[in-house]
Amino acid sequence: MPEVIAAMGAQVLERFPAGAPRGSWPAEEYAAQRRAQGEPATVVMDLNSDAFLVVLQRDDD
């Protein structure tokens, strides 16, 4: 997965296990907090590790 993230031009900010309790969305909540601070954070799923990753899209332009 690190090579995919690198190809996306993104930085992993945090990892969250996919087995959160029902009704709990810790990765989405963390990403929302980062977006509120002005960072373009988004959540992606790493199927190999069964985890949600909060990533920050980099602008290499």
N, CA, C and O atoms as a GROMACS GRO file, in nm:
protein
  244
    1MET      N    1   0.081  -0.121   0.000
    1MET     CA    2   0.000   0.000   0.000
    1MET      C    3   0.085   0.127   0.000
    1MET      O    4   0.043   0.226  -0.060
    2PRO      N    5   0.202   0.130   0.064
    2PRO     CA    6   0.282   0.253   0.062
    2PRO      C    7   0.312   0.302  -0.079
    2PRO      O    8   0.315   0.422  -0.104
    3GLU      N    9   0.334   0.208  -0.172
    3GLU     CA   10   0.362   0.251  -0.308
    3GLU      C   11   0.239   0.312  -0.375
    3GLU      O   12   0.253   0.401  -0.459
    4VAL      N   13   0.122   0.266  -0.339
    4VAL     CA   14  -0.002   0.324  -0.393
    4VAL      C   15  -0.020   0.465  -0.339
    4VAL      O   16  -0.054   0.557  -0.414
    5ILE      N   17   0.001   0.482  -0.210
    5ILE     CA   18  -0.011   0.615  -0.149
    5ILE      C   19   0.088   0.710  -0.212
    5ILE      O   20   0.054   0.825  -0.242
    6ALA      N   21   0.212   0.664  -0.233
    6ALA     CA   22   0.314   0.748  -0.296
    6ALA      C   23   0.271   0.785  -0.438
    6ALA      O   24   0.291   0.899  -0.481
    7ALA      N   25   0.214   0.690  -0.511
    7ALA     CA   26   0.169   0.718  -0.647
    7ALA      C   27   0.054   0.817  -0.648
    7ALA      O   28   0.039   0.895  -0.742
    8MET      N   29  -0.026   0.815  -0.543
    8MET     CA   30  -0.137   0.911  -0.531
    8MET      C   31  -0.085   1.050  -0.496
    8MET      O   32  -0.158   1.148  -0.509
    9GLY      N   33   0.039   1.058  -0.452
    9GLY     CA   34   0.092   1.186  -0.406
    9GLY      C   35   0.031   1.226  -0.273
    9GLY      O   36  -0.001   1.343  -0.253
   10ALA      N   37   0.014   1.130  -0.183
   10ALA     CA   38  -0.052   1.156  -0.056
   10ALA      C   39   0.038   1.115   0.060
   10ALA      O   40   0.128   1.032   0.046
   11GLN      N   41   0.010   1.174   0.176
   11GLN     CA   42   0.081   1.143   0.300
   11GLN      C   43  -0.019   1.083   0.397
   11GLN      O   44  -0.127   1.139   0.416
   12VAL      N   45   0.015   0.970   0.460
   12VAL     CA   46  -0.073   0.908   0.558
   12VAL      C   47  -0.060   0.985   0.690
   12VAL      O   48   0.049   0.996   0.745
   13LEU      N   49  -0.171   1.036   0.738
   13LEU     CA   50  -0.173   1.109   0.865
   13LEU      C   51  -0.201   1.017   0.983
   13LEU      O   52  -0.142   1.033   1.090
   14GLU      N   53  -0.290   0.919   0.963
   14GLU     CA   54  -0.332   0.832   1.073
   14GLU      C   55  -0.393   0.705   1.016
   14GLU      O   56  -0.446   0.705   0.905
   15ARG      N   57  -0.385   0.597   1.093
   15ARG     CA   58  -0.445   0.468   1.056
   15ARG      C   59  -0.548   0.430   1.162
   15ARG      O   60  -0.528   0.453   1.281
   16PHE      N   61  -0.659   0.372   1.118
   16PHE     CA   62  -0.764   0.328   1.210
   16PHE      C   63  -0.807   0.187   1.170
   16PHE      O   64  -0.834   0.163   1.052
   17PRO      N   65  -0.816   0.094   1.264
   17PRO     CA   66  -0.862  -0.041   1.230
   17PRO      C   67  -1.005  -0.037   1.179
   17PRO      O   68  -1.086   0.046   1.221
   18ALA      N   69  -1.035  -0.126   1.087
   18ALA     CA   70  -1.168  -0.128   1.026
   18ALA      C   71  -1.276  -0.181   1.121
   18ALA      O   72  -1.394  -0.167   1.092
   19GLY      N   73  -1.237  -0.241   1.231
   19GLY     CA   74  -1.333  -0.302   1.322
   19GLY      C   75  -1.387  -0.210   1.430
   19GLY      O   76  -1.404  -0.254   1.544
   20ALA      N   77  -1.414  -0.086   1.398
   20ALA     CA   78  -1.470   0.007   1.497
   20ALA      C   79  -1.612  -0.037   1.535
   20ALA      O   80  -1.681  -0.100   1.455
   21PRO      N   81  -1.656  -0.002   1.656
   21PRO     CA   82  -1.793  -0.038   1.696
   21PRO      C   83  -1.897   0.022   1.602
   21PRO      O   84  -1.875   0.126   1.540
   22ARG      N   85  -2.010  -0.044   1.593
   22ARG     CA   86  -2.118   0.003   1.506
   22ARG      C   87  -2.156   0.146   1.541
   22ARG      O   88  -2.174   0.180   1.658
   23GLY      N   89  -2.168   0.229   1.437
   23GLY     CA   90  -2.205   0.368   1.457
   23GLY      C   91  -2.086   0.459   1.487
   23GLY      O   92  -2.103   0.580   1.503
   24SER      N   93  -1.966   0.401   1.495
   24SER     CA   94  -1.846   0.478   1.522
   24SER      C   95  -1.764   0.489   1.394
   24SER      O   96  -1.738   0.389   1.328
   25TRP      N   97  -1.724   0.610   1.361
   25TRP     CA   98  -1.647   0.635   1.239
   25TRP      C   99  -1.523   0.717   1.273
   25TRP      O  100  -1.512   0.833   1.231
   26PRO      N  101  -1.428   0.661   1.348
   26PRO     CA  102  -1.314   0.740   1.394
   26PRO      C  103  -1.229   0.799   1.282
   26PRO      O  104  -1.180   0.911   1.295
   27ALA      N  105  -1.212   0.727   1.173
   27ALA     CA  106  -1.132   0.780   1.062
   27ALA      C  107  -1.201   0.901   0.999
   27ALA      O  108  -1.137   1.001   0.970
   28GLU      N  109  -1.332   0.891   0.978
   28GLU     CA  110  -1.407   1.002   0.920
   28GLU      C  111  -1.408   1.123   1.013
   28GLU      O  112  -1.397   1.237   0.968
   29GLU      N  113  -1.420   1.098   1.143
   29GLU     CA  114  -1.421   1.207   1.241
   29GLU      C  115  -1.285   1.277   1.244
   29GLU      O  116  -1.278   1.400   1.250
   30TYR      N  117  -1.177   1.199   1.239
   30TYR     CA  118  -1.042   1.256   1.239
   30TYR      C  119  -1.020   1.338   1.112
   30TYR      O  120  -0.965   1.449   1.118
   31ALA      N  121  -1.062   1.284   0.998
   31ALA     CA  122  -1.047   1.357   0.872
   31ALA      C  123  -1.127   1.487   0.874
   31ALA      O  124  -1.081   1.589   0.824
   32ALA      N  125  -1.246   1.484   0.932
   32ALA     CA  126  -1.329   1.604   0.941
   32ALA      C  127  -1.261   1.710   1.027
   32ALA      O  128  -1.266   1.829   0.995
   33GLN      N  129  -1.198   1.667   1.136
   33GLN     CA  130  -1.125   1.762   1.221
   33GLN      C  131  -1.010   1.827   1.143
   33GLN      O  132  -0.988   1.947   1.154
   34ARG      N  133  -0.939   1.748   1.066
   34ARG     CA  134  -0.827   1.801   0.988
   34ARG      C  135  -0.878   1.896   0.879
   34ARG      O  136  -0.816   2.000   0.853
   35ARG      N  137  -0.991   1.861   0.815
   35ARG     CA  138  -1.049   1.951   0.714
   35ARG      C  139  -1.092   2.082   0.777
   35ARG      O  140  -1.079   2.188   0.716
   36ALA      N  141  -1.144   2.077   0.900
   36ALA     CA  142  -1.185   2.199   0.971
   36ALA      C  143  -1.064   2.289   0.997
   36ALA      O  144  -1.080   2.410   1.013
   37GLN      N  145  -0.945   2.230   1.003
   37GLN     CA  146  -0.821   2.306   1.022
   37GLN      C  147  -0.762   2.351   0.887
   37GLN      O  148  -0.654   2.410   0.883
   38GLY      N  149  -0.834   2.323   0.779
   38GLY     CA  150  -0.791   2.370   0.648
   38GLY      C  151  -0.706   2.272   0.570
   38GLY      O  152  -0.649   2.309   0.467
   39GLU      N  153  -0.695   2.148   0.616
   39GLU     CA  154  -0.615   2.049   0.544
   39GLU      C  155  -0.707   1.960   0.460
   39GLU      O  156  -0.814   1.921   0.507
   40PRO      N  157  -0.667   1.928   0.338
   40PRO     CA  158  -0.752   1.845   0.249
   40PRO      C  159  -0.740   1.696   0.282
   40PRO      O  160  -0.692   1.618   0.200
   41ALA      N  161  -0.783   1.657   0.401
   41ALA     CA  162  -0.773   1.517   0.444
   41ALA      C  163  -0.889   1.436   0.389
   41ALA      O  164  -1.002   1.486   0.378
   42THR      N  165  -0.861   1.312   0.356
   42THR     CA  166  -0.964   1.221   0.308
   42THR      C  167  -0.936   1.082   0.363
   42THR      O  168  -0.826   1.056   0.412
   43VAL      N  169  -1.034   0.994   0.356
   43VAL     CA  170  -1.020   0.859   0.408
   43VAL      C  171  -1.017   0.761   0.292
   43VAL      O  172  -1.098   0.768   0.200
   44VAL      N  173  -0.920   0.668   0.298
   44VAL     CA  174  -0.912   0.559   0.201
   44VAL      C  175  -0.902   0.428   0.277
   44VAL      O  176  -0.862   0.426   0.394
   45MET      N  177  -0.939   0.320   0.212
   45MET     CA  178  -0.935   0.188   0.275
   45MET      C  179  -0.812   0.113   0.226
   45MET      O  180  -0.789   0.104   0.105
   46ASP      N  181  -0.734   0.060   0.318
   46ASP     CA  182  -0.622  -0.028   0.286
   46ASP      C  183  -0.673  -0.171   0.307
   46ASP      O  184  -0.679  -0.219   0.420
   47LEU      N  185  -0.708  -0.237   0.199
   47LEU     CA  186  -0.766  -0.371   0.209
   47LEU      C  187  -0.665  -0.472   0.261
   47LEU      O  188  -0.704  -0.566   0.331
   48ASN      N  189  -0.537  -0.455   0.230
   48ASN     CA  190  -0.436  -0.550   0.274
   48ASN      C  191  -0.423  -0.554   0.426
   48ASN      O  192  -0.402  -0.662   0.483
   49SER      N  193  -0.434  -0.440   0.492
   49SER     CA  194  -0.421  -0.436   0.637
   49SER      C  195  -0.555  -0.421   0.708
   49SER      O  196  -0.559  -0.413   0.831
   50ASP      N  197  -0.666  -0.418   0.633
   50ASP     CA  198  -0.800  -0.401   0.688
   50ASP      C  199  -0.806  -0.280   0.780
   50ASP      O  200  -0.850  -0.287   0.894
   51ALA      N  201  -0.760  -0.167   0.725
   51ALA     CA  202  -0.756  -0.042   0.802
   51ALA      C  203  -0.799   0.074   0.714
   51ALA      O  204  -0.783   0.072   0.592
   52PHE      N  205  -0.853   0.176   0.780
   52PHE     CA  206  -0.883   0.301   0.712
   52PHE      C  207  -0.765   0.394   0.732
   52PHE      O  208  -0.713   0.406   0.844
   53LEU      N  209  -0.722   0.461   0.628
   53LEU     CA  210  -0.612   0.555   0.634
   53LEU      C  211  -0.665   0.695   0.610
   53LEU      O  212  -0.743   0.717   0.517
   54VAL      N  213  -0.626   0.788   0.693
   54VAL     CA  214  -0.655   0.929   0.669
   54VAL      C  215  -0.533   0.984   0.598
   54VAL      O  216  -0.422   0.981   0.652
   55VAL      N  217  -0.553   1.032   0.476
   55VAL     CA  218  -0.442   1.079   0.395
   55VAL      C  219  -0.458   1.227   0.364
   55VAL      O  220  -0.569   1.281   0.358
   56LEU      N  221  -0.344   1.290   0.343
   56LEU     CA  222  -0.338   1.431   0.307
   56LEU      C  223  -0.284   1.438   0.166
   56LEU      O  224  -0.170   1.396   0.140
   57GLN      N  225  -0.363   1.489   0.076
   57GLN     CA  226  -0.320   1.502  -0.064
   57GLN      C  227  -0.213   1.609  -0.075
   57GLN      O  228  -0.232   1.722  -0.029
   58ARG      N  229  -0.102   1.575  -0.136
   58ARG     CA  230   0.007   1.673  -0.155
   58ARG      C  231  -0.009   1.740  -0.291
   58ARG      O  232  -0.051   1.678  -0.389
   59ASP      N  233   0.025   1.866  -0.294
   59ASP     CA  234   0.028   1.942  -0.419
   59ASP      C  235   0.173   1.954  -0.464
   59ASP      O  236   0.246   2.039  -0.414
   60ASP      N  237   0.213   1.870  -0.559
   60ASP     CA  238   0.350   1.874  -0.609
   60ASP      C  239   0.364   1.964  -0.731
   60ASP      O  240   0.471   1.972  -0.792
   61ASP      N  241   0.256   2.031  -0.767
   61ASP     CA  242   0.258   2.117  -0.887
   61ASP      C  243   0.339   2.241  -0.864
   61ASP      O  244   0.352   2.324  -0.953
   0.00000   0.00000   0.00000
